[in-house]
Amino acid sequence: MKYITMQVDHAQKYGINCAIVLHNILFFVLKNKKEKRNKHNGKYWTFNTYENWTESMPFFTSNQIKNALNKLRKEGAVLVGKYNRRGYDKTNWYSVNNAILQKAEKEIYWQTRLKKATDKNVYPSDKIVRPIPNKDTNNFMHIEPY
């Protein structure tokens, strides 16, 4: 069984759809920080296409996710970057502002959640999401949805 989580204060400030999307991004940014990966310009990032976000949040359409991300970006909660190795790879990268990140790092909820996220048995349905591969090294960067 899957559950949807979000923070009430985020829902009050940005709306429910945005709060769910923000919660998802925040999880991956915190996880990537813990695992010391996807760091660019002093921040930790996660990446995905609108279509791939709908796989982890199938109750949203691509347009609903795009609208939520645009609102979060305009409100300053989410940062959007391009850190792809290939120019033709248009996958967006996402991070959160410092205030949201610092608050989350202090919360017991996130500390517990991240501790469990490293245990593969807790999330047996994890899938690896990959951007366009780097053909120079045949390596892929990946994130593991929860």
N, C-alpha and C positions, 0 to 999 in steps of 0.2 A: 504494500500500500504506500502511495506517495502522499506527501503533505505539502501544502503551500504555507510558507511563512513570510512574514514581513514585520517591520517595526511600526507600531501604532503612530509614533511621532512622525515617521516618514509618510504614512498614509494621510495624516492630517495636513501635512505641509504640501505634499506633491500629488495626492490622490492615490487610490488603491492600486491601479495598474502600475503607476510609476514606482510605488513602494515595493511591489513584487519584483519588478525588474531591477531596482536598486539593490534589493536584498541579494539577488542572484549575482550581480556584478561584485558586490561587496564580499560575498563568500569567496569568489575566485581570486580577487585581489589579495585578500588576507591569506588564502591558501598559497598563492604564488609567492607572497612575501615570506611566508613560513618556509617554503621550499626553495627560496632564493632563485626564482626563475622569472623570466619576462620583465626584467628591470630595464627601464629606459629613462634617461634624463632624471634620475633620482627617484622615480616612482615605479610601483609594480602595476602591471597591466594584465588584462585578460582580453581575449579577442573572440569574435564570432561574427557571422553574417546574420542578417535579420531572419533568414529562413532557418538557419541552424538554431537560433534562439527559440524558435517555435517548437523544435524537437524537445527541448527541456521544459518548455512552457506551452504545451499543446492547446491550452485554452485561449491563447492569444493568436491573432493573425500576424503576419509580417508587418502589416501597416500599423497595428496597435503597438507592436514593439518599437517600430520606428518612431511613432508619435511619442511614446513614453520616453525613449532615449533623447529625442529632440527637446522635450520639455525639461528633462533632468539636466541636459547640457545647458539650456538657456537659464535655468535656475542656479547653475554653478555647482550642482551636486556631482555630476559626472563629467569627466574629461574624455575627449575623443582624440585619438592619435592614429598615425599611420607608421607602423614599424615593420612593414613587410619587406622581405629581401628582394622581391621582384616587383618592378613597377606596375605590371599588369595585375598584381594581386591587390584587390580593392577592399580586402577584409579590414574592418574597423577594429581598433584596439580601444579598450575602455579602462578607466581608472576612476577613483572617487576623490573628492576634495580632501584636503588634510584634516579638516575638522571632523568629517564623518569617519575617516579612517582612524584617527586618534581616539575618538569616542568608542568605536567598535573594539579596538584593541584592549580596552580596559574592561569590557563587559564579560562577565562569566559565560553568558550564552555563547559568544563567539569563541572564547577559549575552549569550551567544551566541544563545540561543533567542529572546530579545526582539529582537535585531538582525535575525534572519531573519524574525520575525513581521511586520515592517513591509513585507516584500517580498511582494506579492500573487502573484507567480509561484511562490513556495515552497509556498503553500497554495492551490492553484487550486480546491479544493472548499469554500472558506469560504462560509458562509451568514450572513446577517444575522439576528440574533434580536432581535425587537422586543417590548417590553411594550405594554400598551394605549396607544394614541397620546394625546398631549396635543392635544385638539381646539382649544384656544385658539390655538396657533401652528402646528398641522399638522407639528410636528417630532417626530422619533422619536429616542430614545436607543438606541444599539445596541452590541452587542459582536460580535466576529467570532471564532467558534470556530476553533481550530487543527486 
